Amino acid sequence: MIPKLVILESEKANARYLYNNGVLHSVFPAETLFGFTVWSHMVPPFKPEQTLILGYGGGTVAELMRKVWGPCKITGVDTERSEDRYVEYRMKIMDAKAFVWESTADGFFKNKLINTNPKYDYICIDLWNGDKVAEFIYDVEFVVRIKEMATKLVCINVLTKEVPRLRPYYDYGFNFCRTVPIEANSVIWWSV
């Protein structure tokens, strides 16, 4: 639970919060409540060459990445347009599952001599439908497709009680790096 003192001090500094059905979806400025939110634990420990954020939302993770690492090439995917004026690379307004399937269709179903599918050294999966994680992130086929796209690190924000459902990531060659529990959530890091 975020201490009341921290919230009061953030509000004194004119912090803004995006809530939906009682769930905190983003904060502005992004560094608000730093260390107390899942987003502050989703910043990669290196400056990525190419980032994919599935569940871009209000752009909190992207903004924190820029504050830590400077300009970054970020592909953001979400079902709703973001008001983030700093998207350096591109923003796709579409379902994240459809984006992953579209991006890996050739590589997944055919053996190609030259792989033209996009590769990302950092993939952030923050896919929520209100207070629930999108079910498809636990599916083996999704995991295999993410494995095709990832070259270094994958970070996933899930409910702590659902962490055991991430077993396919381990089974399909991801190496567990760390977990950070934040209230009822866990931020899980996997390397390729």
C-alpha positions as semicolon CSV with decimal commas, in nm:
position;residue;x (nm);y (nm);z (nm)
1;M;0,000;0,000;0,000
2;I;0,133;0,342;-0,093
3;P;0,174;0,548;0,227
4;K;-0,070;0,838;0,262
5;L;0,222;1,074;0,319
6;V;0,368;0,989;-0,023
7;I;0,031;1,044;-0,194
8;L;-0,026;1,375;-0,012
9;E;0,319;1,504;-0,108
10;S;0,259;1,398;-0,471
11;E;-0,073;1,580;-0,477
12;K;0,091;1,894;-0,335
13;A;0,322;1,883;-0,639
14;N;0,013;1,874;-0,868
15;A;0,046;1,510;-0,968
16;R;-0,235;1,373;-1,183
17;Y;-0,363;1,016;-1,183
18;L;-0,560;0,817;-1,439
19;Y;-0,802;0,583;-1,261
20;N;-1,047;0,338;-1,418
21;N;-1,282;0,136;-1,195
22;G;-1,066;0,210;-0,891
23;V;-0,746;0,091;-1,061
24;L;-0,447;0,324;-1,110
25;H;-0,353;0,318;-1,482
26;S;-0,095;0,596;-1,506
27;V;0,049;0,900;-1,332
28;F;0,177;1,236;-1,451
29;P;0,449;1,336;-1,415
30;A;0,572;0,980;-1,465
31;E;0,820;0,995;-1,177
32;T;0,533;1,058;-0,932
33;L;0,535;0,789;-0,661
34;F;0,865;0,661;-0,806
35;G;0,957;0,330;-0,648
36;F;0,600;0,274;-0,525
37;T;0,444;0,195;-0,864
38;V;0,481;-0,096;-1,106
39;W;0,598;0,143;-1,379
40;S;0,909;0,251;-1,193
41;H;1,011;-0,116;-1,180
42;M;0,951;-0,167;-1,554
43;V;1,234;0,058;-1,673
44;P;1,506;-0,161;-1,828
45;P;1,853;-0,165;-1,668
46;F;2,013;-0,058;-2,000
47;K;1,927;0,183;-2,282
48;P;1,742;-0,034;-2,534
49;E;1,796;0,000;-2,909
50;Q;1,436;-0,101;-2,990
51;T;1,154;-0,118;-2,735
52;L;0,807;-0,269;-2,770
53;I;0,550;-0,171;-2,509
54;L;0,236;-0,383;-2,527
55;G;-0,023;-0,192;-2,326
56;Y;0,118;0,157;-2,377
57;G;-0,165;0,322;-2,180
58;G;-0,081;0,673;-2,070
59;G;0,286;0,631;-2,162
60;T;0,416;0,618;-1,803
61;V;0,680;0,349;-1,869
62;A;0,796;0,525;-2,188
63;E;0,825;0,858;-2,008
64;L;1,028;0,701;-1,726
65;M;1,255;0,534;-1,983
66;R;1,317;0,874;-2,144
67;K;1,395;1,031;-1,807
68;V;1,648;0,758;-1,727
69;W;1,795;0,683;-2,073
70;G;1,715;0,986;-2,290
71;P;1,556;0,941;-2,634
72;C;1,457;0,579;-2,703
73;K;1,301;0,409;-3,006
74;I;0,966;0,289;-2,874
75;T;0,686;0,108;-3,051
76;G;0,377;0,150;-2,836
77;V;0,071;-0,068;-2,888
78;D;-0,267;-0,001;-2,732
79;T;-0,633;-0,012;-2,826
80;E;-0,674;0,360;-2,757
81;R;-0,478;0,653;-2,889
82;S;-0,229;0,796;-2,643
83;E;-0,191;1,167;-2,587
84;D;0,182;1,105;-2,543
85;R;0,344;1,371;-2,758
86;Y;0,688;1,215;-2,713
87;V;0,647;0,882;-2,891
88;E;0,978;0,880;-3,075
89;Y;0,920;0,584;-3,301
90;R;0,559;0,484;-3,359
91;M;0,228;0,413;-3,194
92;K;0,001;0,136;-3,320
93;I;-0,366;0,168;-3,231
94;M;-0,469;-0,196;-3,231
95;D;-0,516;-0,497;-3,011
96;A;-0,178;-0,615;-2,875
97;K;-0,250;-0,979;-2,958
98;A;-0,328;-0,885;-3,319
99;F;-0,004;-0,684;-3,337
100;V;0,206;-0,977;-3,209
101;W;0,033;-1,223;-3,444
102;E;0,075;-0,987;-3,741
103;S;0,441;-0,922;-3,655
104;T;0,533;-1,290;-3,630
105;A;0,298;-1,457;-3,882
106;D;0,563;-1,542;-4,142
107;G;0,826;-1,649;-3,890
108;F;0,584;-1,858;-3,689
109;F;0,424;-2,053;-3,974
110;K;0,706;-2,067;-4,230
111;N;1,081;-2,121;-4,233
112;K;1,226;-1,820;-4,411
113;L;1,588;-1,778;-4,513
114;I;1,577;-1,411;-4,422
115;N;1,381;-1,314;-4,114
116;T;1,221;-0,973;-4,165
117;N;1,016;-0,985;-3,847
118;P;1,077;-0,703;-3,599
119;K;1,319;-0,767;-3,313
120;Y;1,320;-0,581;-2,984
121;D;1,590;-0,587;-2,717
122;Y;1,330;-0,482;-2,460
123;I;0,964;-0,588;-2,454
124;C;0,732;-0,457;-2,182
125;I;0,401;-0,644;-2,140
126;D;0,153;-0,439;-1,937
127;L;-0,175;-0,566;-2,079
128;W;-0,472;-0,515;-1,852
129;N;-0,847;-0,510;-1,906
130;G;-0,950;-0,300;-1,607
131;D;-0,833;-0,494;-1,303
132;K;-0,752;-0,819;-1,490
133;V;-0,454;-0,919;-1,700
134;A;-0,528;-1,010;-2,064
135;E;-0,567;-1,390;-2,065
136;F;-0,371;-1,450;-2,386
137;I;-0,036;-1,350;-2,230
138;Y;-0,030;-1,693;-2,060
139;D;-0,092;-1,888;-2,384
140;V;0,194;-2,095;-2,522
141;E;0,152;-1,956;-2,873
142;F;0,180;-1,598;-2,745
143;V;0,494;-1,689;-2,546
144;V;0,654;-1,852;-2,853
145;R;0,577;-1,545;-3,063
146;I;0,722;-1,309;-2,799
147;K;1,033;-1,530;-2,794
148;E;1,068;-1,472;-3,170
149;M;1,055;-1,095;-3,121
150;A;1,276;-1,062;-2,810
151;T;1,655;-1,038;-2,816
152;K;1,739;-0,946;-2,452
153;L;1,475;-0,872;-2,186
154;V;1,101;-0,912;-2,138
155;C;0,917;-0,752;-1,848
156;I;0,562;-0,851;-1,749
157;N;0,324;-0,686;-1,502
158;V;0,074;-0,941;-1,359
159;L;-0,126;-1,006;-1,047
160;T;0,096;-1,180;-0,792
161;K;-0,153;-1,464;-0,754
162;E;-0,118;-1,536;-1,128
163;V;0,263;-1,561;-1,136
164;P;0,250;-1,946;-1,158
165;R;0,062;-1,907;-1,488
166;L;0,382;-1,763;-1,640
167;R;0,531;-2,114;-1,652
168;P;0,524;-2,124;-2,037
169;Y;0,788;-1,847;-2,044
170;Y;1,025;-2,074;-1,853
171;D;0,924;-2,381;-2,054
172;Y;0,996;-2,208;-2,385
173;G;1,345;-2,085;-2,307
174;F;1,313;-1,759;-2,117
175;N;1,543;-1,733;-1,817
176;F;1,391;-1,593;-1,500
177;C;1,581;-1,283;-1,381
178;R;1,385;-1,123;-1,099
179;T;1,047;-1,042;-0,951
180;V;0,938;-0,725;-0,775
181;P;0,615;-0,743;-0,572
182;I;0,420;-0,415;-0,576
183;E;0,097;-0,429;-0,374
184;A;-0,112;-0,707;-0,540
185;N;0,103;-0,707;-0,856
186;S;0,439;-0,854;-0,948
187;V;0,675;-0,721;-1,212
188;I;0,859;-1,022;-1,357
189;W;1,179;-0,999;-1,563
190;W;1,288;-1,267;-1,813
191;S;1,598;-1,277;-2,033
192;V;1,624;-1,451;-2,368
